[in-house]
Amino acid sequence: MHEHFFQCPHCWEEISMLLDTSVRQQTYIEDCEICCNPIEIAVSFQNAELTAFTAHPIGQ
């Protein structure tokens, strides 16, 4: 697991998420822990190292 900190695209607060390094590429939706709005998360790993991360707002 990898903890990644980023800014919520809805409320702009810094939040963190635990990312599963065993899955090379994944896209999923998770709610912000501060404002509860949905965020589309897309991540890529290579050799358990984070190579790409995007967080896009859903519903705007």
MDTraj code that builds the backbone (N, CA, C; nanometers):
import mdtraj as md
import numpy as np

residues = "MET HIS GLU HIS PHE PHE GLN CYS PRO HIS CYS TRP GLU GLU ILE SER MET LEU LEU ASP THR SER VAL ARG GLN GLN THR TYR ILE GLU ASP CYS GLU ILE CYS CYS ASN PRO ILE GLU ILE ALA VAL SER PHE GLN ASN ALA GLU LEU THR ALA PHE THR ALA HIS PRO ILE GLY GLN".split()
xyz = np.array([
    [0.0843, -0.1184, 0.0000],
    [0.0000, 0.0000, 0.0000],
    [0.0888, 0.1247, 0.0000],
    [0.0345, 0.2286, -0.0599],
    [0.1074, 0.3548, -0.0734],
    [0.0122, 0.4688, -0.0334],
    [0.0510, 0.5507, 0.0630],
    [-0.0309, 0.6653, 0.1007],
    [0.0063, 0.7836, 0.0116],
    [-0.0958, 0.8432, -0.0500],
    [-0.0726, 0.9549, -0.1419],
    [-0.1561, 1.0742, -0.0971],
    [-0.0928, 1.1910, -0.0839],
    [-0.1599, 1.3144, -0.0454],
    [-0.1848, 1.3985, -0.1694],
    [-0.3043, 1.4586, -0.1767],
    [-0.3387, 1.5437, -0.2896],
    [-0.4499, 1.6386, -0.2492],
    [-0.4807, 1.7335, -0.3354],
    [-0.5833, 1.8336, -0.3090],
    [-0.7157, 1.7903, -0.3719],
    [-0.8225, 1.7934, -0.2926],
    [-0.9544, 1.7576, -0.3433],
    [-0.9947, 1.8579, -0.4511],
    [-1.0432, 1.8098, -0.5666],
    [-1.0833, 1.9012, -0.6737],
    [-1.2176, 1.9709, -0.6468],
    [-1.2841, 1.9369, -0.5368],
    [-1.4101, 2.0022, -0.4997],
    [-1.3876, 2.1103, -0.3938],
    [-1.3281, 2.0719, -0.2800],
    [-1.3158, 2.1643, -0.1662],
    [-1.1743, 2.2206, -0.1493],
    [-1.0779, 2.1684, -0.2255],
    [-0.9385, 2.2136, -0.2267],
    [-0.8615, 2.1839, -0.0981],
    [-0.9197, 2.1014, -0.0110],
    [-0.8489, 2.0590, 0.1098],
    [-0.7526, 1.9461, 0.0753],
    [-0.6409, 1.9377, 0.1491],
    [-0.5476, 1.8271, 0.1286],
    [-0.6047, 1.7026, 0.1956],
    [-0.6091, 1.5941, 0.1202],
    [-0.6549, 1.4660, 0.1724],
    [-0.5536, 1.3587, 0.1334],
    [-0.5693, 1.2423, 0.1925],
    [-0.4811, 1.1312, 0.1563],
    [-0.5650, 1.0079, 0.1268],
    [-0.5093, 0.9220, 0.0438],
    [-0.5726, 0.7939, 0.0114],
    [-0.4657, 0.6867, 0.0115],
    [-0.5064, 0.5671, 0.0522],
    [-0.4182, 0.4521, 0.0421],
    [-0.4395, 0.3877, -0.0936],
    [-0.3312, 0.3732, -0.1692],
    [-0.3362, 0.3169, -0.3038],
    [-0.2738, 0.1783, -0.3029],
    [-0.3359, 0.0869, -0.3742],
    [-0.2897, -0.0509, -0.3814],
    [-0.1822, -0.0628, -0.4894],
    [-0.0587, -0.0828, -0.4486],
    [0.0533, -0.0910, -0.5432],
    [0.0572, -0.2232, -0.6200],
    [-0.0224, -0.3208, -0.5791],
    [-0.0211, -0.4502, -0.6477],
    [-0.1028, -0.4487, -0.7770],
    [-0.1849, -0.3448, -0.7966],
    [-0.2638, -0.3310, -0.9192],
    [-0.1965, -0.2243, -1.0049],
    [-0.1489, -0.2634, -1.1222],
    [-0.0657, -0.1743, -1.2043],
    [-0.1377, -0.0476, -1.2498],
    [-0.2604, -0.0613, -1.2978],
    [-0.3408, 0.0542, -1.3383],
    [-0.4812, 0.0359, -1.2855],
    [-0.5379, 0.1443, -1.2338],
    [-0.6742, 0.1370, -1.1850],
    [-0.7417, 0.2728, -1.1915],
    [-0.8724, 0.2699, -1.2117],
    [-0.9549, 0.3901, -1.2101],
    [-1.0781, 0.3567, -1.1260],
    [-1.1087, 0.4434, -1.0327],
    [-1.2242, 0.4195, -0.9467],
    [-1.2750, 0.5519, -0.8914],
    [-1.3909, 0.5483, -0.8279],
    [-1.4507, 0.6680, -0.7695],
    [-1.4513, 0.6519, -0.6182],
    [-1.4066, 0.7564, -0.5505],
    [-1.4047, 0.7568, -0.4046],
    [-1.4488, 0.8949, -0.3577],
    [-1.5189, 0.8997, -0.2446],
    [-1.5647, 1.0269, -0.1897],
    [-1.4547, 1.0948, -0.1102],
    [-1.4506, 1.2284, -0.1180],
    [-1.3569, 1.3079, -0.0384],
    [-1.3897, 1.2886, 0.1094],
    [-1.2876, 1.2709, 0.1917],
    [-1.3094, 1.2512, 0.3355],
    [-1.3505, 1.3808, 0.4063],
    [-1.3360, 1.4955, 0.3406],
    [-1.3732, 1.6242, 0.3999],
    [-1.5135, 1.6673, 0.3544],
    [-1.5336, 1.6796, 0.2223],
    [-1.6597, 1.7339, 0.1708],
    [-1.7571, 1.6265, 0.1204],
    [-1.7139, 1.5023, 0.1131],
    [-1.7965, 1.3866, 0.0717],
    [-1.8371, 1.3878, -0.0755],
    [-1.7814, 1.4764, -0.1559],
    [-1.8107, 1.4772, -0.2994],
    [-1.7295, 1.3690, -0.3699],
    [-1.7834, 1.3112, -0.4789],
    [-1.7132, 1.2029, -0.5486],
    [-1.5970, 1.2536, -0.6344],
    [-1.4901, 1.1750, -0.6337],
    [-1.3683, 1.2053, -0.7097],
    [-1.3327, 1.0822, -0.7921],
    [-1.3051, 1.1023, -0.9219],
    [-1.2559, 0.9922, -1.0043],
    [-1.1041, 0.9879, -0.9908],
    [-1.0540, 0.8773, -0.9404],
    [-0.9109, 0.8574, -0.9176],
    [-0.8574, 0.7634, -1.0248],
    [-0.7475, 0.8012, -1.0884],
    [-0.6791, 0.7137, -1.1841],
    [-0.5325, 0.7073, -1.1435],
    [-0.4814, 0.5866, -1.1247],
    [-0.3426, 0.5692, -1.0818],
    [-0.2730, 0.4641, -1.1666],
    [-0.1417, 0.4791, -1.1775],
    [-0.0572, 0.3804, -1.2454],
    [0.0665, 0.3581, -1.1604],
    [0.1080, 0.2332, -1.1533],
    [0.2294, 0.1959, -1.0820],
    [0.3198, 0.1164, -1.1746],
    [0.4483, 0.1314, -1.1547],
    [0.5465, 0.0479, -1.2232],
    [0.6494, 0.0079, -1.1190],
    [0.6689, -0.1224, -1.1007],
    [0.7598, -0.1746, -0.9982],
    [0.7256, -0.1174, -0.8613],
    [0.5969, -0.1101, -0.8305],
    [0.5432, -0.0599, -0.7029],
    [0.5697, 0.0882, -0.6784],
    [0.6130, 0.1607, -0.7811],
    [0.6341, 0.3053, -0.7719],
    [0.5220, 0.3768, -0.8457],
    [0.4654, 0.4790, -0.7841],
    [0.3585, 0.5573, -0.8456],
    [0.4136, 0.6353, -0.9645],
    [0.3566, 0.6121, -1.0833],
    [0.4046, 0.6808, -1.2036],
    [0.3047, 0.7829, -1.2564],
    [0.1763, 0.7682, -1.2189],
    [0.0751, 0.8650, -1.2629],
    [-0.0390, 0.8672, -1.1626],
    [-0.0915, 0.9870, -1.1371],
    [-0.2047, 1.0033, -1.0460],
    [-0.2880, 1.1206, -1.0940],
    [-0.4186, 1.1000, -1.1116],
    [-0.5089, 1.2110, -1.1422],
    [-0.6313, 1.1981, -1.0527],
    [-0.6867, 1.3140, -1.0176],
    [-0.8081, 1.3207, -0.9365],
    [-0.9002, 1.4242, -1.0000],
    [-1.0105, 1.3778, -1.0593],
    [-1.1040, 1.4665, -1.1281],
    [-1.2375, 1.4710, -1.0541],
    [-1.2994, 1.5880, -1.0481],
    [-1.4291, 1.5973, -0.9818],
    [-1.5373, 1.5277, -1.0645],
    [-1.6323, 1.4685, -0.9976],
    [-1.7486, 1.4070, -1.0610],
    [-1.8683, 1.4984, -1.0315],
    [-1.9480, 1.5260, -1.1329],
    [-2.0690, 1.6032, -1.1109],
    [-2.0539, 1.7533, -1.1256],
    [-1.9464, 1.7981, -1.1867],
    [-1.9296, 1.9415, -1.2091],
    [-1.9091, 1.9671, -1.3560],
])
top = md.Topology()
chain = top.add_chain()
for i, resn in enumerate(residues, 1):
    res = top.add_residue(resn, chain, resSeq=i)
    for name in ("N", "CA", "C"):
        top.add_atom(name, md.element.get_by_symbol(name[0]), res)
traj = md.Trajectory(xyz[None], top)
